[in-house]
Amino acid sequence: MLLEAGYGNSDPHLRLAQLGDALMRDCRLICAIKLHTEAMTIEEAARFFEEHAYMAPIAAAHEARRGIYDPSYLTYTLGKMILLKLRANYQTAQGSQFKSAEGESGITRCDRVTHTI
């Protein structure tokens, strides 16, 4: 959202870094759910990170292992999804009066955004 708001003056390096992080975080969300529902083994999760987040094997193995003990493993992506939904709802409510930065500053002024899985 920061890059969309103009942070970094459209630097393509920042956008590429953002996309790389997004791939990793999306993989975390998928692997966390599959690991905890026994639909994926740690080894399968490591391969998933290698294939979908383009991670080196050692880093992929670390991420896969982290998925079984870190409860905050998937919250970044889940929180982002909630914020994007809030922004879309705000945009719909505001119609032609919508200004992206205004909606996001209103959301970020909130003390805490809670979510349930």
C-alpha positions in Angstrom: 0.0 0.0 0.0 2.9 2.3 0.7 4.3 2.0 -2.8 0.8 2.6 -4.2 0.6 5.8 -2.2 3.9 7.0 -3.8 6.5 5.9 -1.3 9.9 5.4 -3.1 9.1 7.4 -6.1 8.2 4.3 -8.2 11.6 2.7 -7.7 11.5 -0.6 -9.5 13.9 -2.1 -7.0 11.4 -1.5 -4.1 8.6 -3.0 -6.2 10.7 -6.1 -6.9 11.6 -6.5 -3.2 7.9 -6.1 -2.3 6.9 -8.8 -4.7 9.5 -11.2 -3.4 8.4 -10.6 0.1 4.8 -11.1 -1.0 5.6 -14.4 -2.6 7.3 -15.6 0.6 4.4 -14.4 2.8 1.8 -16.0 0.5 3.7 -19.3 0.7 3.8 -19.0 4.5 0.0 -18.6 4.6 -0.5 -21.7 2.5 2.1 -23.8 4.2 0.9 -22.8 7.7 -2.6 -24.0 7.0 -1.5 -27.2 5.3 1.1 -28.0 7.9 -1.4 -27.7 10.8 -4.1 -29.6 9.0 -1.7 -32.4 8.2 -2.1 -31.8 4.4 1.6 -31.1 4.0 4.8 -32.4 5.6 7.8 -30.2 6.5 9.7 -31.5 3.6 6.8 -30.7 1.2 6.6 -27.2 2.7 10.3 -26.7 2.1 9.9 -27.8 -1.6 6.9 -25.5 -1.9 9.0 -22.5 -0.7 11.7 -23.5 -3.2 9.3 -23.8 -6.1 6.9 -20.9 -5.4 9.0 -18.4 -3.5 12.2 -19.2 -5.3 14.1 -19.7 -2.1 17.4 -21.5 -1.7 17.0 -24.9 -0.1 18.5 -23.9 3.3 16.2 -20.8 3.6 13.2 -22.9 2.4 13.9 -25.6 5.0 14.1 -22.9 7.7 10.8 -21.3 6.6 9.1 -24.7 6.6 10.3 -25.5 10.1 9.2 -22.1 11.3 5.7 -22.9 10.2 5.2 -25.5 12.9 6.2 -23.3 15.9 5.6 -19.6 15.1 2.0 -18.6 15.6 2.5 -15.3 13.8 3.7 -17.1 10.7 0.7 -16.3 8.6 -0.7 -13.1 10.2 1.1 -10.6 7.9 -0.7 -11.9 4.8 -4.0 -12.4 6.6 -3.8 -8.9 8.0 -3.0 -7.5 4.6 -6.0 -9.3 3.1 -8.2 -7.8 5.9 -6.8 -4.3 5.3 -7.4 -4.6 1.5 -11.0 -5.7 2.1 -11.5 -2.7 4.5 -10.1 -0.4 1.9 -12.4 -1.8 -0.8 -15.4 -1.4 1.5 -14.4 2.2 2.3 -13.9 2.9 -1.4 -17.3 1.5 -2.1 -18.9 3.6 0.7 -17.1 6.8 -0.4 -17.7 6.3 -4.2 -16.3 9.2 -6.2 -15.2 10.9 -3.0 -12.7 8.2 -2.3 -9.1 9.2 -1.7 -6.8 6.2 -1.1 -4.4 7.9 1.4 -7.4 9.2 3.5 -8.9 5.7 3.8 -5.6 4.1 4.8 -4.8 6.8 7.3 -8.2 6.2 8.9 -7.5 2.5 9.1 -4.0 2.9 10.5 -5.3 5.3 13.2 -7.1 2.3 14.7 -5.5 0.9 17.8 -5.7 -2.7 16.8 -7.2 -4.7 13.9 -8.3 -8.1 15.1 -9.2 -11.1 13.0 -10.3 -14.7 13.4 -9.3 -17.7 11.5 
